Amino acid sequence: MIAVIGAGHAGIEAAMAAANLGHKVTVFAMNLDSVGNMPCNPSIGGVAKGQLVREIDALGGQMGKLADLCCIQFRMLNRGKGPAVRSPRAQADRYAYSRRAKQILEEHPQIRLLQCEISEIETNNGKVTAVKDIFGQRYPVKAAVLANGTYLRSRVVVGGNAREAGPDGLLASNALDLSALGLPLKRFKTGTSPRVHSDTVDYTQVEPQEGESDTPAFSFDSTEPPESRAMCWLTWTNERTHEILRQNLSLSPLYNGTIEGIGPRNCPSIEIKVVKFADKPRHPLFIEPMGLDAKEMYLQGFSSSMPVGVQIEALRTVKGLERVEITRPGYAIEYDCIDSTYLSPALMARGIEGLFAAGQLCGSSGYEEAAAQGLVAGINAALYADNKPTFTLPRSSSYIGTLIDDLVTRGTDEPYRMMTSRSEFRLLLRHDNADERLMPMGFELGLVDNERMERLNIKLKQTETEIKRLERKRLTEKLRRPELKYFDLDDPERPELPGAVIEQVELRVKYEGYIRRQQSMLNSMSKMEERRLPECDDYSSVPGLSYEAAEKLNAARPATFGLAGRIPGISPADITALMIHETHGSARRALCDSRMEDDNAR
Ligand SMILES: Cc1cc2nc3c(=O)[nH]c(=O)nc-3n(C[C@H](O)[C@H](O)[C@H](O)COP(=O)(O)OP(=O)(O)OC[C@H]3O[C@@H](n4cnc5c(N)ncnc54)[C@H](O)[C@@H]3O)c2cc1C
C-alpha cells in the first residue's frame, strides 16, 4: 500500500497517479469535507500556472479535467502579448471542485479515503515502513507521500489574535514532527483576503469582467472551449483606503511582529502594498464569486491580516463596497514546511527511501504548483514500490521540471510561486504545446492511453502537413507578418482544421526564428545537463574550486554539471574547475590504463 498524507491539490494528484499505475493507495486527511479545498482565491491557472495545469493534464493528471468541469469563467491572460506568456485562467466553483475531487478519489477502485491525522512516519534502516495515526493505528506501507500543505503546526493570525488552526477554521496538524526524520523545517506564511456577502456589493459602481468564449480548455481531452457561466467585477482602492491601513499599521501582525513566518514577496498583502508602493494612488480589487450559486464573493487583491474592524473600515471606502458585510475575515497563516533541498529530483527525501514529499509542504505556493509536484511524487512512489527507475523532468521539458529543479537544487526562502520568468525556455514551454512535450512521457509511464496519443499524433501530423502546404503556396512569408492571422490569408483551398492545429501552425510559422534559437540554446544546455560529474569523495581536493563550492558539492552531491551549476554559491568558475578536474582525471586514468596495459604486456 502507498500512503498519501493529504487530500489537497498535491495529494489528489499523487493518489490518482499511484493508483492509476496499479497500486493500492490510502489517502489520509484531517477532514474529508475539504478535499481539493481552495483556501485562497477560487481560481485555477493564471500566468505560468496555466502552463502547469496543461502540463499536468498532458502527463495524465487530474487538475485540467477538474478545472474544465468545475470552473465558471474562463479567460486567456496576456492575450495581446507573445505566446510565451499567454496563460489560461479560470474562476472556479470551489464547492463543485472539492465535491468532484472527492468523488474521483472515492470512485477509484484502488483508493481508500480516511479521515484521521497521521502523527508518525516509521522508518527502518533508512526506509519508510509504516505511518501511524493519532489514535495509535499503524499502516504498513511500501512508500508514502507527504502532502500536508499549510497544516503543519499552523497558526492563524488576525490583528493581535493568533490561534493554532489550519485554513478555513480547520484543525492544525500538531502531532507530526518531520524534523525527527532529519528533514530541516522552515517557517513560512501566506495570507488570504476577506470574503463578503454578494448582496452587500453595489454592482452598479463596479466594472464587469466578462468571461471569454474562445479560451481553450485546460484538458487536451476537451475539444470545445468551456463555457463561461459567471461574472467577475473590478473596483479599485483609493487614497482614503490606504490612509486607514497606514494609520493602523501598528495593529498589523505583519508589522508588530506577531507573525514570524516568511511570506510570498510576489503576492503581498494590501497593508504591505500601501507601504511598499506608496506612490500608487490605487490598487485593483477583483470581486470573484466563490461558486455558481454562492452568496460569498472573494476580494482578490485585498489579502490582509489586519483586525476585522480595520478590514471593514478600509473596504467601505472602496467604490461599490460602501455597505459591504464581511462573511469571513482575511487572515494570515504560518506553517512549517521542509527545506526542499533535502529532496531528490524525484521528490524523495534524502536518506529516507520510499518517503516522498509534494506541494506547499515543499515550500511552494499555489494549487497548480502543488498539483504538479503531487503528480511527480505519486508517479515516483509507484515506481519505487515497483523497484523501477525514478521519473524526473528536465527543466527544459516543462514548467513542472523547472519548478522541481528550482526547489531541490536552489531551495527557496519564501513560498515559491511559478512565473514565466523562471524558465529560460519559456517560448518552447507554452501552454498550447504541453501535449507535444509531455504526453509521450505520460504514455510511456502508463498514465496516458492510446486514444489520447492517437489524437496528439493526428494534431502534429495535421500541423506539419498544413505548414508544408502553406510553404508550397508561398503563404508562410505572408503569415509571418505580425498583423496577419491564418484566416486573413487569401487561400481558397484552405482545409477544415481544428482550432488547436491552426494555433500551432500560426505560432510555428510566426515565431520560427525565435523557436529555432531557443531550441539550439536548449540543445547546448542539455549537453551540460547530461554530462555526469566526475566521481569525487571530497570536492575540497579539486584544485581551483572555492571553499563554498566544495562544501555545497559535498553536501548536495549533484549527479551532473547542469545540476551543480544551479546550486546557489557555485560559480561558473567552479564549473570550469570541475571540467578541468574531469579532463585531467580522465587523462590520468588513460595514462594509468596504458601503463597497466604495458605492465600486463610485459
Ligand atoms: C490562507 C491561505 C492563503 C493562500 N494564499 C495563496 C495565494 O495567495 N496564492 C497561492 O498561489 N496559494 C495560496 N495558498 C496556497 C494554496 O492554498 C496551497 O498552495 C495549496 O492548497 C497547496 O496544496 P497542497 O496539496 O500542498 O496542500 P493543502 O491544499 O493545504 O492540503 C493539505 C492536506 O493535507 C492534510 N493533512 C495535513 N496534515 C495532515 C496529517 N498530519 N495527517 C493527515 N492529513 C493531513 C489536510 O487535511 C489537507 O487535506 C494559500 C493557502 C492558504 C491556507
The ligand as a MOL file (V3000), in Angstrom:
LIG
                    3D

  0  0  0     0  0            999 V3000
M  V30 BEGIN CTAB
M  V30 COUNTS 53 58 0 0 0
M  V30 BEGIN ATOM
M  V30 1 C -4.7650 31.2760 3.8970 0
M  V30 2 C -4.1430 30.7690 2.6510 0
M  V30 3 C -3.8360 31.6570 1.6620 0
M  V30 4 C -3.2310 31.2280 0.4970 0
M  V30 5 N -2.9250 32.1260 -0.4350 0
M  V30 6 C -2.3900 31.7100 -1.5940 0
M  V30 7 C -2.1200 32.6450 -2.6220 0
M  V30 8 O -2.3730 33.8040 -2.4620 0
M  V30 9 N -1.5970 32.1940 -3.7790 0
M  V30 10 C -1.3180 30.8960 -3.9590 0
M  V30 11 O -0.8190 30.5650 -5.0070 0
M  V30 12 N -1.5600 29.9730 -2.9920 0
M  V30 13 C -2.0870 30.3810 -1.8300 0
M  V30 14 N -2.3480 29.4940 -0.8640 0
M  V30 15 C -1.8040 28.2190 -1.0150 0
M  V30 16 C -2.6570 27.1710 -1.5720 0
M  V30 17 O -3.7330 27.0060 -0.8820 0
M  V30 18 C -1.8570 25.9720 -1.4590 0
M  V30 19 O -0.7640 26.1750 -2.2540 0
M  V30 20 C -2.4540 24.6730 -1.8960 0
M  V30 21 O -3.6820 24.4490 -1.3190 0
M  V30 22 C -1.4390 23.6460 -1.5100 0
M  V30 23 O -1.9080 22.4110 -1.8220 0
M  V30 24 P -1.3460 21.1670 -1.0130 0
M  V30 25 O -1.9650 19.9730 -1.6200 0
M  V30 26 O 0.1190 21.2250 -0.8970 0
M  V30 27 O -1.8850 21.3700 0.4610 0
M  V30 28 P -3.3140 21.6710 1.0260 0
M  V30 29 O -4.2560 22.0380 -0.0090 0
M  V30 30 O -3.0830 22.6000 2.1510 0
M  V30 31 O -3.7960 20.2260 1.5990 0
M  V30 32 C -3.1240 19.6020 2.6620 0
M  V30 33 C -3.8560 18.3330 3.0240 0
M  V30 34 O -3.0850 17.6320 3.9890 0
M  V30 35 C -3.9320 17.1480 5.0300 0
M  V30 36 N -3.0880 16.9590 6.1980 0
M  V30 37 C -2.1620 17.8260 6.6940 0
M  V30 38 N -1.5010 17.2740 7.7420 0
M  V30 39 C -2.0220 16.0200 7.8990 0
M  V30 40 C -1.7640 14.9390 8.8040 0
M  V30 41 N -0.8180 15.0150 9.7400 0
M  V30 42 N -2.4980 13.8110 8.6840 0
M  V30 43 C -3.4640 13.6990 7.7130 0
M  V30 44 N -3.7540 14.6830 6.8110 0
M  V30 45 C -3.0300 15.8150 6.9100 0
M  V30 46 C -5.0270 18.1840 5.1220 0
M  V30 47 O -6.1780 17.6690 5.7100 0
M  V30 48 C -5.2360 18.5100 3.6220 0
M  V30 49 O -6.0900 17.5680 3.0560 0
M  V30 50 C -2.9360 29.8810 0.3150 0
M  V30 51 C -3.2520 28.9660 1.3210 0
M  V30 52 C -3.8430 29.4130 2.4710 0
M  V30 53 C -4.1530 28.4420 3.5550 0
M  V30 END ATOM
M  V30 BEGIN BOND
M  V30 1 1 1 2
M  V30 2 1 2 3
M  V30 3 2 2 52
M  V30 4 2 3 4
M  V30 5 1 4 5
M  V30 6 1 4 50
M  V30 7 2 5 6
M  V30 8 1 6 7
M  V30 9 1 6 13
M  V30 10 2 7 8
M  V30 11 1 7 9
M  V30 12 1 9 10
M  V30 13 2 10 11
M  V30 14 1 10 12
M  V30 15 2 12 13
M  V30 16 1 13 14
M  V30 17 1 14 15
M  V30 18 1 14 50
M  V30 19 1 15 16
M  V30 20 1 16 17
M  V30 21 1 16 18
M  V30 22 1 18 19
M  V30 23 1 18 20
M  V30 24 1 20 21
M  V30 25 1 20 22
M  V30 26 1 22 23
M  V30 27 1 23 24
M  V30 28 2 24 25
M  V30 29 1 24 26
M  V30 30 1 24 27
M  V30 31 1 27 28
M  V30 32 2 28 29
M  V30 33 1 28 30
M  V30 34 1 28 31
M  V30 35 1 31 32
M  V30 36 1 32 33
M  V30 37 1 33 34
M  V30 38 1 33 48
M  V30 39 1 34 35
M  V30 40 1 35 36
M  V30 41 1 35 46
M  V30 42 1 36 37
M  V30 43 1 36 45
M  V30 44 2 37 38
M  V30 45 1 38 39
M  V30 46 1 39 40
M  V30 47 2 39 45
M  V30 48 1 40 41
M  V30 49 2 40 42
M  V30 50 1 42 43
M  V30 51 2 43 44
M  V30 52 1 44 45
M  V30 53 1 46 47
M  V30 54 1 46 48
M  V30 55 1 48 49
M  V30 56 2 50 51
M  V30 57 1 51 52
M  V30 58 1 52 53
M  V30 END BOND
M  V30 END CTAB
M  END
